[in-house]
Amino acid sequence: MDYGRPMKRALPLAILAGLGVGVTATALAAQGDNPYDSPEPNVSSAQVLKLPDSAPGCDATRRAKVRITPPTGAILGSVRLVVDGREAARMTGVPRAASATVRVPQSGGRLTVSAETLGGQRLTASRVYADCTRPPDTSAPVGGGGEG
């Protein structure tokens, strides 16, 4: 039996089919929203860094979840989370939405998030969380006002 001739025809067809699939895959990838291919937009801290209004509860594991949502094209080269002057978390190369959960002391404290895009834009957000170790101040006199 002679298998040489049909194989010689099939090989170029297989190569052409493979090239067609590769070109199609490249075209599909170009249509996606690759943040590294998009121009960097102007961004604001409020748009990208989202801190919770309050750290939920006053239990032993009091935590705050920080959400980072850069728009397409804005890649954060570094993100730093600091609680009361101590670095609690660091992230690098954040091209898409991400989150980080940090512990907030029961005695309260300041959570500061700072980030910088690859284009050099600096972003900062900060929030102070209440003290859970002291009961609320109820010593203020309650009066109807206007007596007298």
C-alpha positions as CSV (number, residue, x, y, z in Angstrom):
1,M,0.0,0.0,0.0
2,D,1.1,3.6,-0.8
3,Y,0.1,6.1,1.9
4,G,2.5,8.9,0.7
5,R,0.3,10.7,-1.8
6,P,-2.9,11.3,0.3
7,M,-0.8,12.4,3.3
8,K,1.0,14.9,1.2
9,R,-2.3,16.5,0.4
10,A,-3.7,16.4,3.9
11,L,-0.7,18.1,5.5
12,P,-1.1,21.4,3.7
13,L,-4.8,21.4,4.4
14,A,-4.2,20.8,8.1
15,I,-1.7,23.6,8.3
16,L,-4.1,26.0,6.6
17,A,-6.9,25.0,8.9
18,G,-4.6,25.6,11.9
19,L,-3.7,29.1,10.7
20,G,-7.4,29.9,10.2
21,V,-8.2,28.9,13.8
22,G,-5.2,31.0,15.1
23,V,-6.3,34.1,13.2
24,T,-9.8,33.7,14.5
25,A,-8.6,33.3,18.1
26,T,-6.4,36.4,17.7
27,A,-9.4,38.5,16.4
28,L,-11.6,37.3,19.2
29,A,-8.9,38.2,21.8
30,A,-8.6,41.7,20.3
31,Q,-12.3,42.3,20.7
32,G,-12.1,41.6,24.5
33,D,-11.5,44.4,27.0
34,N,-7.9,43.8,27.8
35,P,-7.0,46.6,30.3
36,Y,-3.4,46.7,29.2
37,D,-4.4,47.6,25.6
38,S,-6.8,50.4,26.6
39,P,-5.7,54.0,27.2
40,E,-5.7,55.0,30.8
41,P,-8.7,57.2,31.7
42,N,-8.7,59.9,34.4
43,V,-9.9,58.3,37.6
44,S,-10.9,59.6,41.0
45,S,-10.5,58.1,44.5
46,A,-14.3,57.8,45.0
47,Q,-14.7,56.0,41.7
48,V,-12.0,53.4,42.4
49,L,-11.6,53.0,46.2
50,K,-14.7,52.0,48.2
51,L,-14.5,51.8,52.0
52,P,-17.4,50.6,54.1
53,D,-19.2,53.3,56.1
54,S,-18.8,51.4,59.3
55,A,-16.9,48.2,60.4
56,P,-19.8,45.8,61.2
57,G,-20.3,44.8,64.8
58,C,-18.1,45.1,67.8
59,D,-17.0,41.5,68.2
60,A,-13.5,40.2,68.4
61,T,-13.1,39.8,64.6
62,R,-14.1,43.3,63.5
63,R,-13.2,43.6,59.9
64,A,-13.7,46.1,57.0
65,K,-13.8,45.0,53.4
66,V,-12.3,47.5,50.9
67,R,-13.4,47.2,47.3
68,I,-11.1,48.3,44.5
69,T,-12.8,48.8,41.1
70,P,-10.5,50.3,38.4
71,P,-12.2,51.1,35.1
72,T,-10.9,49.4,31.9
73,G,-7.5,50.9,31.1
74,A,-6.7,52.0,34.6
75,I,-4.3,49.5,36.1
76,L,-3.3,50.0,39.7
77,G,0.4,49.4,40.0
78,S,0.2,49.3,43.8
79,V,-2.5,49.5,46.4
80,R,-1.6,49.9,50.1
81,L,-4.0,49.5,53.0
82,V,-2.9,51.0,56.4
83,V,-4.8,50.6,59.7
84,D,-3.6,53.1,62.4
85,G,-0.2,53.6,60.7
86,R,0.6,49.9,60.2
87,E,0.4,48.3,56.8
88,A,-2.3,45.7,56.8
89,A,-2.3,44.7,53.1
90,R,-0.5,45.4,49.9
91,M,-1.6,44.5,46.3
92,T,0.3,45.1,43.1
93,G,-0.8,45.0,39.5
94,V,-4.5,45.3,39.9
95,P,-6.1,45.4,36.4
96,R,-9.7,44.5,37.4
97,A,-12.0,44.6,40.4
98,A,-10.6,43.2,43.6
99,S,-11.2,43.4,47.4
100,A,-9.2,43.1,50.6
101,T,-10.5,42.5,54.1
102,V,-8.5,44.1,57.0
103,R,-9.0,43.8,60.7
104,V,-10.1,47.0,62.5
105,P,-9.2,47.2,66.2
106,Q,-12.1,47.3,68.7
107,S,-10.6,50.6,70.0
108,G,-11.4,52.1,66.6
109,G,-8.9,53.5,64.2
110,R,-8.2,55.1,60.8
111,L,-8.2,53.0,57.7
112,T,-6.3,54.6,54.8
113,V,-6.1,53.2,51.3
114,S,-3.6,54.6,48.8
115,A,-3.1,53.5,45.2
116,E,-1.2,54.6,42.1
117,T,-2.0,53.8,38.6
118,L,0.6,52.7,36.1
119,G,0.0,56.2,34.5
120,G,1.1,57.9,37.7
121,Q,-2.4,59.0,39.0
122,R,-2.4,58.9,42.9
123,L,-5.6,57.9,44.7
124,T,-6.3,58.1,48.5
125,A,-9.3,57.3,50.6
126,S,-9.5,57.3,54.4
127,R,-12.2,56.6,57.1
128,V,-12.2,56.6,60.9
129,Y,-14.0,53.8,62.6
130,A,-15.7,54.2,66.0
131,D,-14.4,52.9,69.3
132,C,-16.3,49.8,70.5
133,T,-14.6,49.6,73.9
134,R,-16.4,52.5,75.4
135,P,-20.2,52.7,75.9
136,P,-21.9,55.6,74.1
137,D,-22.0,58.8,76.1
138,T,-25.4,59.1,77.7
139,S,-24.5,61.7,80.4
140,A,-25.8,64.7,78.4
141,P,-28.8,66.1,80.1
142,V,-32.1,65.6,78.3
143,G,-34.4,68.5,78.6
144,G,-37.3,70.0,76.7
145,G,-35.5,73.3,76.4
146,G,-37.0,76.7,77.0
147,E,-37.6,76.2,80.7
148,G,-37.3,79.1,82.8
